[in-house]
Amino acid sequence: MANNPQSRKRIRQTAARTEHNTSLRSRMRTEVKKLEKAIEAGEKKTIGTQFVETMRALHKAASKGIVKKETASRKISRLSSRIKSLGA
């Protein structure tokens, strides 16, 4: 258990940071799932706007260190190729 003020503060900071990171990670995953659902349904009208939202969430998560930059780029690339295959 924390015995001094600095370690108590560190515990509070870690809890706040963990909560924030969890919400960003959850939002990112939700956006990806929404886009995947739209791709599977073939809803071309919603795919465009949802892809932008998904890219935004992935880039934000990467910039905050929730996921690595390469991971975000890989996910965007794979989703983009799935969208392009619908148009062909």
PDB file with one MODEL, atoms N, CA, C and O in Angstrom:
MODEL        1
ATOM      1  N   MET A   1       0.847  -1.188   0.000  1.00  0.00           N
ATOM      2  CA  MET A   1       0.000   0.000   0.000  1.00  0.00           C
ATOM      3  C   MET A   1       0.881   1.236   0.000  1.00  0.00           C
ATOM      4  O   MET A   1       2.010   1.214   0.488  1.00  0.00           O
ATOM      5  N   ALA A   2       0.347   2.309  -0.554  1.00  0.00           N
ATOM      6  CA  ALA A   2       1.094   3.553  -0.660  1.00  0.00           C
ATOM      7  C   ALA A   2       1.306   4.169   0.715  1.00  0.00           C
ATOM      8  O   ALA A   2       0.377   4.291   1.513  1.00  0.00           O
ATOM      9  N   ASN A   3       2.546   4.552   0.970  1.00  0.00           N
ATOM     10  CA  ASN A   3       2.876   5.094   2.285  1.00  0.00           C
ATOM     11  C   ASN A   3       3.196   6.576   2.268  1.00  0.00           C
ATOM     12  O   ASN A   3       3.193   7.214   3.321  1.00  0.00           O
ATOM     13  N   ASN A   4       3.466   7.130   1.124  1.00  0.00           N
ATOM     14  CA  ASN A   4       3.793   8.546   1.094  1.00  0.00           C
ATOM     15  C   ASN A   4       2.935   9.263   0.047  1.00  0.00           C
ATOM     16  O   ASN A   4       2.341   8.623  -0.821  1.00  0.00           O
ATOM     17  N   PRO A   5       2.877  10.565   0.135  1.00  0.00           N
ATOM     18  CA  PRO A   5       1.990  11.322  -0.766  1.00  0.00           C
ATOM     19  C   PRO A   5       2.280  11.101  -2.258  1.00  0.00           C
ATOM     20  O   PRO A   5       1.362  11.042  -3.075  1.00  0.00           O
ATOM     21  N   GLN A   6       3.560  10.982  -2.596  1.00  0.00           N
ATOM     22  CA  GLN A   6       3.889  10.822  -4.007  1.00  0.00           C
ATOM     23  C   GLN A   6       3.371   9.497  -4.562  1.00  0.00           C
ATOM     24  O   GLN A   6       2.866   9.446  -5.683  1.00  0.00           O
ATOM     25  N   SER A   7       3.494   8.428  -3.779  1.00  0.00           N
ATOM     26  CA  SER A   7       3.003   7.134  -4.276  1.00  0.00           C
ATOM     27  C   SER A   7       1.476   7.110  -4.327  1.00  0.00           C
ATOM     28  O   SER A   7       0.898   6.444  -5.186  1.00  0.00           O
ATOM     29  N   ARG A   8       0.825   7.826  -3.422  1.00  0.00           N
ATOM     30  CA  ARG A   8      -0.644   7.931  -3.480  1.00  0.00           C
ATOM     31  C   ARG A   8      -1.064   8.679  -4.750  1.00  0.00           C
ATOM     32  O   ARG A   8      -2.018   8.293  -5.426  1.00  0.00           O
ATOM     33  N   LYS A   9      -0.333   9.755  -5.059  1.00  0.00           N
ATOM     34  CA  LYS A   9      -0.628  10.529  -6.264  1.00  0.00           C
ATOM     35  C   LYS A   9      -0.399   9.678  -7.515  1.00  0.00           C
ATOM     36  O   LYS A   9      -1.185   9.732  -8.461  1.00  0.00           O
ATOM     37  N   ARG A  10       0.667   8.902  -7.514  1.00  0.00           N
ATOM     38  CA  ARG A  10       0.964   8.026  -8.643  1.00  0.00           C
ATOM     39  C   ARG A  10      -0.175   7.023  -8.863  1.00  0.00           C
ATOM     40  O   ARG A  10      -0.527   6.730 -10.006  1.00  0.00           O
ATOM     41  N   ILE A  11      -0.737   6.508  -7.803  1.00  0.00           N
ATOM     42  CA  ILE A  11      -1.855   5.567  -7.907  1.00  0.00           C
ATOM     43  C   ILE A  11      -3.064   6.264  -8.528  1.00  0.00           C
ATOM     44  O   ILE A  11      -3.737   5.699  -9.390  1.00  0.00           O
ATOM     45  N   ARG A  12      -3.336   7.497  -8.084  1.00  0.00           N
ATOM     46  CA  ARG A  12      -4.454   8.255  -8.656  1.00  0.00           C
ATOM     47  C   ARG A  12      -4.218   8.538 -10.146  1.00  0.00           C
ATOM     48  O   ARG A  12      -5.131   8.403 -10.961  1.00  0.00           O
ATOM     49  N   GLN A  13      -2.984   8.933 -10.495  1.00  0.00           N
ATOM     50  CA  GLN A  13      -2.670   9.240 -11.888  1.00  0.00           C
ATOM     51  C   GLN A  13      -2.811   7.995 -12.769  1.00  0.00           C
ATOM     52  O   GLN A  13      -3.345   8.061 -13.876  1.00  0.00           O
ATOM     53  N   THR A  14      -2.332   6.882 -12.269  1.00  0.00           N
ATOM     54  CA  THR A  14      -2.421   5.641 -13.031  1.00  0.00           C
ATOM     55  C   THR A  14      -3.874   5.248 -13.253  1.00  0.00           C
ATOM     56  O   THR A  14      -4.235   4.803 -14.342  1.00  0.00           O
ATOM     57  N   ALA A  15      -4.699   5.404 -12.246  1.00  0.00           N
ATOM     58  CA  ALA A  15      -6.123   5.061 -12.376  1.00  0.00           C
ATOM     59  C   ALA A  15      -6.799   5.948 -13.414  1.00  0.00           C
ATOM     60  O   ALA A  15      -7.586   5.467 -14.229  1.00  0.00           O
ATOM     61  N   ALA A  16      -6.495   7.236 -13.386  1.00  0.00           N
ATOM     62  CA  ALA A  16      -7.100   8.164 -14.341  1.00  0.00           C
ATOM     63  C   ALA A  16      -6.628   7.864 -15.753  1.00  0.00           C
ATOM     64  O   ALA A  16      -7.426   7.872 -16.690  1.00  0.00           O
ATOM     65  N   ARG A  17      -5.337   7.599 -15.913  1.00  0.00           N
ATOM     66  CA  ARG A  17      -4.773   7.305 -17.225  1.00  0.00           C
ATOM     67  C   ARG A  17      -5.336   5.994 -17.784  1.00  0.00           C
ATOM     68  O   ARG A  17      -5.632   5.898 -18.975  1.00  0.00           O
ATOM     69  N   THR A  18      -5.479   4.988 -16.919  1.00  0.00           N
ATOM     70  CA  THR A  18      -6.027   3.704 -17.340  1.00  0.00           C
ATOM     71  C   THR A  18      -7.460   3.860 -17.815  1.00  0.00           C
ATOM     72  O   THR A  18      -7.846   3.274 -18.826  1.00  0.00           O
ATOM     73  N   GLU A  19      -8.241   4.635 -17.105  1.00  0.00           N
ATOM     74  CA  GLU A  19      -9.635   4.871 -17.496  1.00  0.00           C
ATOM     75  C   GLU A  19      -9.711   5.572 -18.856  1.00  0.00           C
ATOM     76  O   GLU A  19     -10.520   5.202 -19.707  1.00  0.00           O
ATOM     77  N   HIS A  20      -8.872   6.576 -19.049  1.00  0.00           N
ATOM     78  CA  HIS A  20      -8.846   7.317 -20.309  1.00  0.00           C
ATOM     79  C   HIS A  20      -8.425   6.413 -21.462  1.00  0.00           C
ATOM     80  O   HIS A  20      -9.051   6.425 -22.522  1.00  0.00           O
ATOM     81  N   ASN A  21      -7.366   5.630 -21.259  1.00  0.00           N
ATOM     82  CA  ASN A  21      -6.882   4.730 -22.301  1.00  0.00           C
ATOM     83  C   ASN A  21      -7.921   3.671 -22.638  1.00  0.00           C
ATOM     84  O   ASN A  21      -8.076   3.307 -23.804  1.00  0.00           O
ATOM     85  N   THR A  22      -8.630   3.176 -21.639  1.00  0.00           N
ATOM     86  CA  THR A  22      -9.661   2.166 -21.867  1.00  0.00           C
ATOM     87  C   THR A  22     -10.776   2.730 -22.724  1.00  0.00           C
ATOM     88  O   THR A  22     -11.282   2.044 -23.612  1.00  0.00           O
ATOM     89  N   SER A  23     -11.167   3.973 -22.469  1.00  0.00           N
ATOM     90  CA  SER A  23     -12.240   4.569 -23.258  1.00  0.00           C
ATOM     91  C   SER A  23     -11.804   4.778 -24.709  1.00  0.00           C
ATOM     92  O   SER A  23     -12.592   4.552 -25.627  1.00  0.00           O
ATOM     93  N   LEU A  24     -10.556   5.209 -24.924  1.00  0.00           N
ATOM     94  CA  LEU A  24     -10.060   5.384 -26.289  1.00  0.00           C
ATOM     95  C   LEU A  24      -9.978   4.046 -27.029  1.00  0.00           C
ATOM     96  O   LEU A  24     -10.353   3.952 -28.198  1.00  0.00           O
ATOM     97  N   ARG A  25      -9.486   3.017 -26.340  1.00  0.00           N
ATOM     98  CA  ARG A  25      -9.375   1.693 -26.954  1.00  0.00           C
ATOM     99  C   ARG A  25     -10.760   1.149 -27.301  1.00  0.00           C
ATOM    100  O   ARG A  25     -10.954   0.553 -28.361  1.00  0.00           O
ATOM    101  N   SER A  26     -11.713   1.359 -26.406  1.00  0.00           N
ATOM    102  CA  SER A  26     -13.075   0.891 -26.639  1.00  0.00           C
ATOM    103  C   SER A  26     -13.698   1.609 -27.831  1.00  0.00           C
ATOM    104  O   SER A  26     -14.354   0.980 -28.662  1.00  0.00           O
ATOM    105  N   ARG A  27     -13.499   2.906 -27.916  1.00  0.00           N
ATOM    106  CA  ARG A  27     -14.050   3.680 -29.036  1.00  0.00           C
ATOM    107  C   ARG A  27     -13.451   3.215 -30.355  1.00  0.00           C
ATOM    108  O   ARG A  27     -14.156   3.083 -31.356  1.00  0.00           O
ATOM    109  N   MET A  28     -12.147   2.967 -30.349  1.00  0.00           N
ATOM    110  CA  MET A  28     -11.472   2.500 -31.555  1.00  0.00           C
ATOM    111  C   MET A  28     -12.063   1.161 -32.013  1.00  0.00           C
ATOM    112  O   MET A  28     -12.373   0.987 -33.191  1.00  0.00           O
ATOM    113  N   ARG A  29     -12.215   0.240 -31.097  1.00  0.00           N
ATOM    114  CA  ARG A  29     -12.751  -1.076 -31.434  1.00  0.00           C
ATOM    115  C   ARG A  29     -14.195  -0.978 -31.917  1.00  0.00           C
ATOM    116  O   ARG A  29     -14.588  -1.687 -32.844  1.00  0.00           O
ATOM    117  N   THR A  30     -14.984  -0.109 -31.297  1.00  0.00           N
ATOM    118  CA  THR A  30     -16.372   0.068 -31.698  1.00  0.00           C
ATOM    119  C   THR A  30     -16.460   0.597 -33.123  1.00  0.00           C
ATOM    120  O   THR A  30     -17.274   0.123 -33.916  1.00  0.00           O
ATOM    121  N   GLU A  31     -15.623   1.577 -33.447  1.00  0.00           N
ATOM    122  CA  GLU A  31     -15.631   2.153 -34.792  1.00  0.00           C
ATOM    123  C   GLU A  31     -15.237   1.105 -35.833  1.00  0.00           C
ATOM    124  O   GLU A  31     -15.827   1.052 -36.912  1.00  0.00           O
ATOM    125  N   VAL A  32     -14.251   0.280 -35.518  1.00  0.00           N
ATOM    126  CA  VAL A  32     -13.828  -0.771 -36.449  1.00  0.00           C
ATOM    127  C   VAL A  32     -14.976  -1.758 -36.664  1.00  0.00           C
ATOM    128  O   VAL A  32     -15.245  -2.169 -37.793  1.00  0.00           O
ATOM    129  N   LYS A  33     -15.642  -2.132 -35.585  1.00  0.00           N
ATOM    130  CA  LYS A  33     -16.760  -3.080 -35.705  1.00  0.00           C
ATOM    131  C   LYS A  33     -17.904  -2.495 -36.524  1.00  0.00           C
ATOM    132  O   LYS A  33     -18.523  -3.202 -37.319  1.00  0.00           O
ATOM    133  N   LYS A  34     -18.190  -1.204 -36.335  1.00  0.00           N
ATOM    134  CA  LYS A  34     -19.247  -0.557 -37.116  1.00  0.00           C
ATOM    135  C   LYS A  34     -18.917  -0.596 -38.608  1.00  0.00           C
ATOM    136  O   LYS A  34     -19.782  -0.880 -39.436  1.00  0.00           O
ATOM    137  N   LEU A  35     -17.654  -0.308 -38.942  1.00  0.00           N
ATOM    138  CA  LEU A  35     -17.247  -0.319 -40.342  1.00  0.00           C
ATOM    139  C   LEU A  35     -17.310  -1.731 -40.917  1.00  0.00           C
ATOM    140  O   LEU A  35     -17.780  -1.921 -42.039  1.00  0.00           O
ATOM    141  N   GLU A  36     -16.845  -2.713 -40.166  1.00  0.00           N
ATOM    142  CA  GLU A  36     -16.891  -4.096 -40.637  1.00  0.00           C
ATOM    143  C   GLU A  36     -18.331  -4.543 -40.878  1.00  0.00           C
ATOM    144  O   GLU A  36     -18.616  -5.254 -41.841  1.00  0.00           O
ATOM    145  N   LYS A  37     -19.224  -4.123 -40.004  1.00  0.00           N
ATOM    146  CA  LYS A  37     -20.642  -4.467 -40.166  1.00  0.00           C
ATOM    147  C   LYS A  37     -21.202  -3.827 -41.434  1.00  0.00           C
ATOM    148  O   LYS A  37     -21.957  -4.464 -42.169  1.00  0.00           O
ATOM    149  N   ALA A  38     -20.838  -2.573 -41.693  1.00  0.00           N
ATOM    150  CA  ALA A  38     -21.303  -1.886 -42.897  1.00  0.00           C
ATOM    151  C   ALA A  38     -20.731  -2.535 -44.153  1.00  0.00           C
ATOM    152  O   ALA A  38     -21.419  -2.627 -45.169  1.00  0.00           O
ATOM    153  N   ILE A  39     -19.484  -2.983 -44.094  1.00  0.00           N
ATOM    154  CA  ILE A  39     -18.860  -3.645 -45.239  1.00  0.00           C
ATOM    155  C   ILE A  39     -19.571  -4.962 -45.525  1.00  0.00           C
ATOM    156  O   ILE A  39     -19.871  -5.262 -46.681  1.00  0.00           O
ATOM    157  N   GLU A  40     -19.841  -5.741 -44.500  1.00  0.00           N
ATOM    158  CA  GLU A  40     -20.512  -7.025 -44.681  1.00  0.00           C
ATOM    159  C   GLU A  40     -21.932  -6.852 -45.209  1.00  0.00           C
ATOM    160  O   GLU A  40     -22.421  -7.669 -45.989  1.00  0.00           O
ATOM    161  N   ALA A  41     -22.585  -5.781 -44.775  1.00  0.00           N
ATOM    162  CA  ALA A  41     -23.948  -5.523 -45.233  1.00  0.00           C
ATOM    163  C   ALA A  41     -23.954  -4.905 -46.635  1.00  0.00           C
ATOM    164  O   ALA A  41     -24.982  -4.908 -47.313  1.00  0.00           O
ATOM    165  N   GLY A  42     -22.810  -4.378 -47.063  1.00  0.00           N
ATOM    166  CA  GLY A  42     -22.717  -3.761 -48.377  1.00  0.00           C
ATOM    167  C   GLY A  42     -23.374  -2.397 -48.455  1.00  0.00           C
ATOM    168  O   GLY A  42     -23.809  -1.985 -49.530  1.00  0.00           O
ATOM    169  N   GLU A  43     -23.456  -1.690 -47.340  1.00  0.00           N
ATOM    170  CA  GLU A  43     -24.073  -0.359 -47.283  1.00  0.00           C
ATOM    171  C   GLU A  43     -23.072   0.684 -47.770  1.00  0.00           C
ATOM    172  O   GLU A  43     -22.318   1.249 -46.977  1.00  0.00           O
ATOM    173  N   LYS A  44     -23.070   0.933 -49.062  1.00  0.00           N
ATOM    174  CA  LYS A  44     -22.063   1.815 -49.652  1.00  0.00           C
ATOM    175  C   LYS A  44     -22.195   3.261 -49.196  1.00  0.00           C
ATOM    176  O   LYS A  44     -21.200   3.984 -49.153  1.00  0.00           O
ATOM    177  N   LYS A  45     -23.391   3.692 -48.860  1.00  0.00           N
ATOM    178  CA  LYS A  45     -23.579   5.080 -48.425  1.00  0.00           C
ATOM    179  C   LYS A  45     -22.956   5.338 -47.059  1.00  0.00           C
ATOM    180  O   LYS A  45     -22.382   6.402 -46.827  1.00  0.00           O
ATOM    181  N   THR A  46     -23.067   4.377 -46.162  1.00  0.00           N
ATOM    182  CA  THR A  46     -22.531   4.583 -44.814  1.00  0.00           C
ATOM    183  C   THR A  46     -21.054   4.223 -44.712  1.00  0.00           C
ATOM    184  O   THR A  46     -20.378   4.652 -43.777  1.00  0.00           O
ATOM    185  N   ILE A  47     -20.550   3.448 -45.653  1.00  0.00           N
ATOM    186  CA  ILE A  47     -19.153   3.013 -45.575  1.00  0.00           C
ATOM    187  C   ILE A  47     -18.204   4.203 -45.636  1.00  0.00           C
ATOM    188  O   ILE A  47     -17.222   4.245 -44.895  1.00  0.00           O
ATOM    189  N   GLY A  48     -18.479   5.168 -46.505  1.00  0.00           N
ATOM    190  CA  GLY A  48     -17.580   6.318 -46.660  1.00  0.00           C
ATOM    191  C   GLY A  48     -17.414   7.116 -45.388  1.00  0.00           C
ATOM    192  O   GLY A  48     -16.295   7.397 -44.959  1.00  0.00           O
ATOM    193  N   THR A  49     -18.530   7.480 -44.788  1.00  0.00           N
ATOM    194  CA  THR A  49     -18.449   8.279 -43.561  1.00  0.00           C
ATOM    195  C   THR A  49     -17.903   7.453 -42.401  1.00  0.00           C
ATOM    196  O   THR A  49     -17.156   7.959 -41.563  1.00  0.00           O
ATOM    197  N   GLN A  50     -18.282   6.185 -42.361  1.00  0.00           N
ATOM    198  CA  GLN A  50     -17.808   5.336 -41.263  1.00  0.00           C
ATOM    199  C   GLN A  50     -16.312   5.075 -41.380  1.00  0.00           C
ATOM    200  O   GLN A  50     -15.620   4.956 -40.368  1.00  0.00           O
ATOM    201  N   PHE A  51     -15.808   4.986 -42.612  1.00  0.00           N
ATOM    202  CA  PHE A  51     -14.370   4.776 -42.803  1.00  0.00           C
ATOM    203  C   PHE A  51     -13.579   5.968 -42.276  1.00  0.00           C
ATOM    204  O   PHE A  51     -12.521   5.801 -41.670  1.00  0.00           O
ATOM    205  N   VAL A  52     -14.099   7.170 -42.511  1.00  0.00           N
ATOM    206  CA  VAL A  52     -13.429   8.378 -42.012  1.00  0.00           C
ATOM    207  C   VAL A  52     -13.396   8.359 -40.481  1.00  0.00           C
ATOM    208  O   VAL A  52     -12.369   8.663 -39.874  1.00  0.00           O
ATOM    209  N   GLU A  53     -14.524   8.002 -39.862  1.00  0.00           N
ATOM    210  CA  GLU A  53     -14.586   7.942 -38.397  1.00  0.00           C
ATOM    211  C   GLU A  53     -13.635   6.879 -37.842  1.00  0.00           C
ATOM    212  O   GLU A  53     -12.980   7.089 -36.820  1.00  0.00           O
ATOM    213  N   THR A  54     -13.572   5.751 -38.522  1.00  0.00           N
ATOM    214  CA  THR A  54     -12.697   4.670 -38.079  1.00  0.00           C
ATOM    215  C   THR A  54     -11.232   5.079 -38.199  1.00  0.00           C
ATOM    216  O   THR A  54     -10.437   4.813 -37.297  1.00  0.00           O
ATOM    217  N   MET A  55     -10.870   5.727 -39.313  1.00  0.00           N
ATOM    218  CA  MET A  55      -9.496   6.193 -39.478  1.00  0.00           C
ATOM    219  C   MET A  55      -9.134   7.198 -38.389  1.00  0.00           C
ATOM    220  O   MET A  55      -8.039   7.161 -37.828  1.00  0.00           O
ATOM    221  N   ARG A  56     -10.070   8.092 -38.104  1.00  0.00           N
ATOM    222  CA  ARG A  56      -9.825   9.098 -37.067  1.00  0.00           C
ATOM    223  C   ARG A  56      -9.568   8.430 -35.712  1.00  0.00           C
ATOM    224  O   ARG A  56      -8.643   8.804 -34.992  1.00  0.00           O
ATOM    225  N   ALA A  57     -10.392   7.447 -35.378  1.00  0.00           N
ATOM    226  CA  ALA A  57     -10.241   6.764 -34.091  1.00  0.00           C
ATOM    227  C   ALA A  57      -8.925   5.987 -34.030  1.00  0.00           C
ATOM    228  O   ALA A  57      -8.261   5.980 -32.994  1.00  0.00           O
ATOM    229  N   LEU A  58      -8.544   5.337 -35.125  1.00  0.00           N
ATOM    230  CA  LEU A  58      -7.293   4.579 -35.152  1.00  0.00           C
ATOM    231  C   LEU A  58      -6.083   5.502 -35.058  1.00  0.00           C
ATOM    232  O   LEU A  58      -5.134   5.211 -34.329  1.00  0.00           O
ATOM    233  N   HIS A  59      -6.111   6.614 -35.793  1.00  0.00           N
ATOM    234  CA  HIS A  59      -4.992   7.560 -35.725  1.00  0.00           C
ATOM    235  C   HIS A  59      -4.874   8.184 -34.342  1.00  0.00           C
ATOM    236  O   HIS A  59      -3.770   8.384 -33.835  1.00  0.00           O
ATOM    237  N   LYS A  60      -6.002   8.486 -33.742  1.00  0.00           N
ATOM    238  CA  LYS A  60      -5.969   9.079 -32.403  1.00  0.00           C
ATOM    239  C   LYS A  60      -5.403   8.083 -31.395  1.00  0.00           C
ATOM    240  O   LYS A  60      -4.600   8.450 -30.537  1.00  0.00           O
ATOM    241  N   ALA A  61      -5.822   6.825 -31.501  1.00  0.00           N
ATOM    242  CA  ALA A  61      -5.305   5.801 -30.595  1.00  0.00           C
ATOM    243  C   ALA A  61      -3.808   5.611 -30.790  1.00  0.00           C
ATOM    244  O   ALA A  61      -3.074   5.402 -29.824  1.00  0.00           O
ATOM    245  N   ALA A  62      -3.357   5.684 -32.029  1.00  0.00           N
ATOM    246  CA  ALA A  62      -1.929   5.538 -32.307  1.00  0.00           C
ATOM    247  C   ALA A  62      -1.142   6.725 -31.764  1.00  0.00           C
ATOM    248  O   ALA A  62      -0.052   6.551 -31.219  1.00  0.00           O
ATOM    249  N   SER A  63      -1.687   7.923 -31.909  1.00  0.00           N
ATOM    250  CA  SER A  63      -0.968   9.104 -31.430  1.00  0.00           C
ATOM    251  C   SER A  63      -0.900   9.149 -29.901  1.00  0.00           C
ATOM    252  O   SER A  63       0.029   9.727 -29.337  1.00  0.00           O
ATOM    253  N   LYS A  64      -1.885   8.538 -29.233  1.00  0.00           N
ATOM    254  CA  LYS A  64      -1.894   8.518 -27.776  1.00  0.00           C
ATOM    255  C   LYS A  64      -1.149   7.325 -27.202  1.00  0.00           C
ATOM    256  O   LYS A  64      -1.008   7.205 -25.985  1.00  0.00           O
ATOM    257  N   GLY A  65      -0.666   6.433 -28.080  1.00  0.00           N
ATOM    258  CA  GLY A  65       0.100   5.285 -27.612  1.00  0.00           C
ATOM    259  C   GLY A  65      -0.760   4.112 -27.185  1.00  0.00           C
ATOM    260  O   GLY A  65      -0.275   3.204 -26.510  1.00  0.00           O
ATOM    261  N   ILE A  66      -2.020   4.114 -27.564  1.00  0.00           N
ATOM    262  CA  ILE A  66      -2.910   3.002 -27.217  1.00  0.00           C
ATOM    263  C   ILE A  66      -2.558   1.789 -28.067  1.00  0.00           C
ATOM    264  O   ILE A  66      -2.495   0.664 -27.570  1.00  0.00           O
ATOM    265  N   VAL A  67      -2.329   2.032 -29.357  1.00  0.00           N
ATOM    266  CA  VAL A  67      -1.817   1.003 -30.260  1.00  0.00           C
ATOM    267  C   VAL A  67      -0.609   1.595 -30.969  1.00  0.00           C
ATOM    268  O   VAL A  67      -0.428   2.812 -31.012  1.00  0.00           O
ATOM    269  N   LYS A  68       0.220   0.707 -31.526  1.00  0.00           N
ATOM    270  CA  LYS A  68       1.380   1.193 -32.251  1.00  0.00           C
ATOM    271  C   LYS A  68       0.958   1.796 -33.581  1.00  0.00           C
ATOM    272  O   LYS A  68      -0.089   1.461 -34.135  1.00  0.00           O
ATOM    273  N   LYS A  69       1.797   2.691 -34.076  1.00  0.00           N
ATOM    274  CA  LYS A  69       1.511   3.376 -35.337  1.00  0.00           C
ATOM    275  C   LYS A  69       1.366   2.367 -36.482  1.00  0.00           C
ATOM    276  O   LYS A  69       0.487   2.512 -37.331  1.00  0.00           O
ATOM    277  N   GLU A  70       2.225   1.352 -36.503  1.00  0.00           N
ATOM    278  CA  GLU A  70       2.185   0.342 -37.556  1.00  0.00           C
ATOM    279  C   GLU A  70       0.896  -0.479 -37.487  1.00  0.00           C
ATOM    280  O   GLU A  70       0.348  -0.867 -38.519  1.00  0.00           O
ATOM    281  N   THR A  71       0.414  -0.742 -36.275  1.00  0.00           N
ATOM    282  CA  THR A  71      -0.818  -1.503 -36.100  1.00  0.00           C
ATOM    283  C   THR A  71      -2.003  -0.728 -36.667  1.00  0.00           C
ATOM    284  O   THR A  71      -2.850  -1.286 -37.366  1.00  0.00           O
ATOM    285  N   ALA A  72      -2.048   0.539 -36.361  1.00  0.00           N
ATOM    286  CA  ALA A  72      -3.138   1.377 -36.877  1.00  0.00           C
ATOM    287  C   ALA A  72      -3.085   1.436 -38.398  1.00  0.00           C
ATOM    288  O   ALA A  72      -4.118   1.327 -39.058  1.00  0.00           O
ATOM    289  N   SER A  73      -1.900   1.607 -38.955  1.00  0.00           N
ATOM    290  CA  SER A  73      -1.749   1.667 -40.405  1.00  0.00           C
ATOM    291  C   SER A  73      -2.158   0.354 -41.052  1.00  0.00           C
ATOM    292  O   SER A  73      -2.805   0.350 -42.099  1.00  0.00           O
ATOM    293  N   ARG A  74      -1.788  -0.749 -40.439  1.00  0.00           N
ATOM    294  CA  ARG A  74      -2.141  -2.063 -40.976  1.00  0.00           C
ATOM    295  C   ARG A  74      -3.654  -2.266 -40.978  1.00  0.00           C
ATOM    296  O   ARG A  74      -4.217  -2.758 -41.956  1.00  0.00           O
ATOM    297  N   LYS A  75      -4.309  -1.886 -39.880  1.00  0.00           N
ATOM    298  CA  LYS A  75      -5.761  -2.034 -39.801  1.00  0.00           C
ATOM    299  C   LYS A  75      -6.458  -1.164 -40.850  1.00  0.00           C
ATOM    300  O   LYS A  75      -7.404  -1.609 -41.500  1.00  0.00           O
ATOM    301  N   ILE A  76      -5.993   0.064 -41.010  1.00  0.00           N
ATOM    302  CA  ILE A  76      -6.581   0.967 -41.998  1.00  0.00           C
ATOM    303  C   ILE A  76      -6.382   0.404 -43.400  1.00  0.00           C
ATOM    304  O   ILE A  76      -7.300   0.432 -44.219  1.00  0.00           O
ATOM    305  N   SER A  77      -5.195  -0.103 -43.675  1.00  0.00           N
ATOM    306  CA  SER A  77      -4.901  -0.653 -44.992  1.00  0.00           C
ATOM    307  C   SER A  77      -5.793  -1.847 -45.305  1.00  0.00           C
ATOM    308  O   SER A  77      -6.310  -1.959 -46.417  1.00  0.00           O
ATOM    309  N   ARG A  78      -5.975  -2.725 -44.351  1.00  0.00           N
ATOM    310  CA  ARG A  78      -6.799  -3.909 -44.578  1.00  0.00           C
ATOM    311  C   ARG A  78      -8.269  -3.547 -44.754  1.00  0.00           C
ATOM    312  O   ARG A  78      -8.962  -4.121 -45.594  1.00  0.00           O
ATOM    313  N   LEU A  79      -8.740  -2.592 -43.957  1.00  0.00           N
ATOM    314  CA  LEU A  79     -10.128  -2.152 -44.113  1.00  0.00           C
ATOM    315  C   LEU A  79     -10.324  -1.465 -45.461  1.00  0.00           C
ATOM    316  O   LEU A  79     -11.342  -1.660 -46.125  1.00  0.00           O
ATOM    317  N   SER A  80      -9.347  -0.665 -45.857  1.00  0.00           N
ATOM    318  CA  SER A  80      -9.421   0.035 -47.135  1.00  0.00           C
ATOM    319  C   SER A  80      -9.470  -0.945 -48.298  1.00  0.00           C
ATOM    320  O   SER A  80     -10.236  -0.755 -49.242  1.00  0.00           O
ATOM    321  N   SER A  81      -8.658  -1.986 -48.232  1.00  0.00           N
ATOM    322  CA  SER A  81      -8.661  -2.961 -49.324  1.00  0.00           C
ATOM    323  C   SER A  81      -9.977  -3.724 -49.374  1.00  0.00           C
ATOM    324  O   SER A  81     -10.438  -4.094 -50.454  1.00  0.00           O
ATOM    325  N   ARG A  82     -10.590  -3.965 -48.208  1.00  0.00           N
ATOM    326  CA  ARG A  82     -11.911  -4.620 -48.200  1.00  0.00           C
ATOM    327  C   ARG A  82     -12.963  -3.719 -48.845  1.00  0.00           C
ATOM    328  O   ARG A  82     -13.843  -4.194 -49.563  1.00  0.00           O
ATOM    329  N   ILE A  83     -12.864  -2.421 -48.581  1.00  0.00           N
ATOM    330  CA  ILE A  83     -13.815  -1.474 -49.163  1.00  0.00           C
ATOM    331  C   ILE A  83     -13.617  -1.403 -50.678  1.00  0.00           C
ATOM    332  O   ILE A  83     -14.589  -1.379 -51.433  1.00  0.00           O
ATOM    333  N   LYS A  84     -12.365  -1.368 -51.119  1.00  0.00           N
ATOM    334  CA  LYS A  84     -12.083  -1.308 -52.554  1.00  0.00           C
ATOM    335  C   LYS A  84     -12.564  -2.550 -53.273  1.00  0.00           C
ATOM    336  O   LYS A  84     -13.000  -2.470 -54.422  1.00  0.00           O
ATOM    337  N   SER A  85     -12.492  -3.702 -52.615  1.00  0.00           N
ATOM    338  CA  SER A  85     -12.948  -4.931 -53.253  1.00  0.00           C
ATOM    339  C   SER A  85     -14.468  -4.945 -53.440  1.00  0.00           C
ATOM    340  O   SER A  85     -14.975  -5.651 -54.312  1.00  0.00           O
ATOM    341  N   LEU A  86     -15.191  -4.181 -52.640  1.00  0.00           N
ATOM    342  CA  LEU A  86     -16.643  -4.076 -52.818  1.00  0.00           C
ATOM    343  C   LEU A  86     -16.986  -3.342 -54.110  1.00  0.00           C
ATOM    344  O   LEU A  86     -17.938  -3.697 -54.806  1.00  0.00           O
ATOM    345  N   GLY A  87     -16.205  -2.323 -54.416  1.00  0.00           N
ATOM    346  CA  GLY A  87     -16.479  -1.517 -55.601  1.00  0.00           C
ATOM    347  C   GLY A  87     -16.152  -2.230 -56.898  1.00  0.00           C
ATOM    348  O   GLY A  87     -16.706  -1.899 -57.946  1.00  0.00           O
ATOM    349  N   ALA A  88     -15.253  -3.209 -56.838  1.00  0.00           N
ATOM    350  CA  ALA A  88     -14.818  -3.904 -58.071  1.00  0.00           C
ATOM    351  C   ALA A  88     -15.825  -4.907 -58.566  1.00  0.00           C
ATOM    352  O   ALA A  88     -15.597  -5.561 -59.584  1.00  0.00           O
TER     353      ALA A  88
ENDMDL
END
